[in-house]
Amino acid sequence: MSNVNMEATNILPILKKKLAFLSGGKDRRSGLILTIPLSSDQTSMEELSATLDYLLSIPSEKCKARGFTVIVDGRKSQWNIVKTVVLMLQNVIPAEVSLVCVVKPDEFWDKKVTHFCFWKEKDRLGFEVILVSANKLTRYIEPCQLTDDFGGSLDYDHSDWLNKRLVFEKFTKESTSLLDELSIINEGDKSSSVDKDKSADCALLPSFDPETVLQTGHELLSELQQRRFNGSEGGGGGQGGPAWCPMEEELLAQPQVTKLLDSLREQYTRYQELCRQRNKRTQLDEIHAKVMQVVTWLQGPGSELLKTHQAIGDSMRAAQALQQKHEEIESQHSEWFAVYVELNQQIAALLSAGEEEEVAELKALQQQLSDVCYRQAAQLESRQNVLQAAQGFHSTTQELSQQLDGLLGMLCADVAPADGASIQQNLKLLEEKLQTVEAGLTSVRQKGALVLEQMCNQPSWSLEESESPPGDPQDNVQQIQSVMEEMQLRKQRCEDMVDVRRLKMLQMVQLFKCEEDALQAVEWLGELLDALLKTHVRLGDDSQETRTMLDKHRKFVDVAQSTYDYGRQLLQATVVLCQSLRCTTRSSGDTLPRLNRVWKQFSVSAEERQQRLELALNFHTAAERVLQQEFVEAESLDEVDSSGKTLLDRLTMPIIFPDGSEQYFGSPSDTAAAAEGVRERLLLVEERRLQLQEARLHNDEEEEEEEVLNGQEARLDVIGEELSEKEEQEEEEEAGQQDEDLERATQDC
């Protein structure tokens, strides 16, 4: 009778009733003891039969061959039930039963001799049946092999046994099923590995978790090993530890668990290797797919984005817009570069533990990915460098254009400075602006050269791309060169205008300088006039001193003449400059009249001063002659006296200027001091006259003749003076005409 497929879970409610059990005890023949504890309740034979069938399916055939000793505990049951159970054993396990011990009540069954019936039926039943009381059961079975229900020391916990049995059966079922599935998966992988075109089914997973099943088996095996060890040490029961249980070696529990665990570990190891290979292949395929995805995007849309944005812009605003667009392109590339970094790390991790074939494939993928990414990164960096250089070029160009506009505005504005200093300041500012423009143009050239260099250093596109990218770099080169040429032309035009403005401003500086020097000449002439009138009063005490003063006066007049001529030349130069500049000045219009007025006043004063000095010289010369001569004519004395008085009269007269104003030489005290010297000489002459009067008394006629002659000489002097005054008047009229012509030219300018 085979009950291999019976499971405790199918009859779990029946097994929980403990209608029969294998305690693990053995009889003296080493046969297992099967205990049937009958209760006072009516026992279902069907349930008992099912329980026995399950229990008898547990031991091995070898164990069954030694036979069972069945203990039927009828102490709480009726005899007819005991009898029915014993007869049922004939149908259930006739071959395995060696002895049936019916435990009777102590008094009730003593009155009946029922055991003789079983004895008579021995040949028909196939096993021996004895009727024994509980205290005499030890005659057939050792106490250590009996449970405490029969006075033995063997521990048996039916609930614990049932739980362990459920665990064992669950492990056996799951491990067996798992072994079959793993075997199918492993064998299927061998067949699929032959045909490499067929992809392995990575989704094929066993019904049970191998780790969980293995953990359950190890725990169960550990429990079995611990029970066996403790049972052996305990000497078959007693106080030493748990007794022998029905899940020991005889019941195939531990060997079966060990065998299942070994087979499961072997298949699971193969399955893990298979999964590892499949995962590695899957990982390789995923990495390959991701690499191709990155490469495809970088060589496709990424390259197209760069090739369609090659312009550098024609202004600072356009360059900034292109820079913003390039940053967006860089942002899109950054996402793919992040994928590249992640893939590179994954490939590096696989390379450290990969096989030779996988290493070659991974290195090829890594090289392809790195080449594409580095080439694209180089294109991005080169584009960024070109845009930055272009922004610097446009910024410098814009700044230079503003500087040129400012310079042009300054050149177009009218120049109306107030003085030469402001013109010098404007000229300095103009030169500074021109230098700034020159430096700006140099910077533009440098920035333009940098842009051209960056464009020349751009990495070339791959050889597979025959078409040139949109936005020919040659157009950008021509654009940069045209901008630099335009800036050069604008700067040259401004330089030409600066040259013209510089010449004009220098002429204006010269004009103001001439006007200032002309005014200075007027001031100097006025100072000379003032010095002449205030300090040139003395006439000298003798002829020698007067002659020296007359020489100094002529030199003084020469200085004034030079000053006057210098002023006229400066004013003439202002006329020429005004005509060249086509402008009028605020200062040169009244400078010429002032110069002429001062000069006329100086001329009149100098002439008067010269005449007085000449009169004084004549007076002193005549006085000294008459004072030194031993014999002097009365006429000479009269002449000296007359010239002295004339000189004194001249000293008291004012100078009348052309405008009718009057001016005296020096102060009254200065005039009195000068006249005092003349009077002293006149007194000496008068004394000389008194000395000579006595000598001249005898010759009165001669004196009268001398008086007539003196009168005639005086007449001649008057006539000479009139002629001199007429010549001076003609010279003044001629000089006035020249002054009017110069003044008219100045006003016309």
Secondary structure, DSSP 4 states (H G I P E B T S, - for coil): ---TT--GGGGHHHHHTTSSEEEEEE-TTSPEEEEEE--SSPPPHHHHHHHHHHHHTSS-HHHHHT-EEEEEE-TTS-HHHHHHHHHHHHHHSTTTEEEEEEEPPSSGGGG--THHHHHHTHHHHSSEEEEE-GGGGGGTS-GGGSBGGGT--B---HHHHHHHHHHHHHHHHHHHHHHHHHHHHHHHHHHHHHSTTSPP-TT---SS-HHHHHHHHHHHHHHHHHHHHHHHHTTSSGGGS----TTSGGGTHHHHHHHHHHHHHHHHHHHHHHHHHHHHHHHHHHHHHHHHHHHHHIIIIIHHHHHT-----SSHHHHHHHHHHHHHHHHHHHHHHHHHHHHHHHHHHHHHT--HHHHHHHHHHHHHHHHHHHHHHHHHHHHHHHHHHHHHHHHHHHHHHHHHHHHHHHHHS----SSHHHHHHHHHHHHHHHHHHHHHHHHHHHHHHHHHHHHHTSPPPPTT--SPPSS-HHHHHHHHHHHHHHHHHHHHHHHHHHHHHHHHHHHHHHHHHHHHHHHHHHHHHHHHHHHHHHHTT---SSHHHHHHHHHHHHHHHHHHHHHHHHHHHHHHHHHHHHHHHT---SSTTTHHHHHHHHHHHHHHHHHHHHHHHHHHHHHHHHHHHHHH-SS--HHHHHHHHHHHHHHHHHHTSPEE-TTS-EE-SS-HHHHHHHHHHHHHHHHHHHHHHHHHHHHHGGGHHHHHHHHHHHHHHHHHHHHHHHHHHHHHHHHHHHHHHHHHHHHHHHHH-
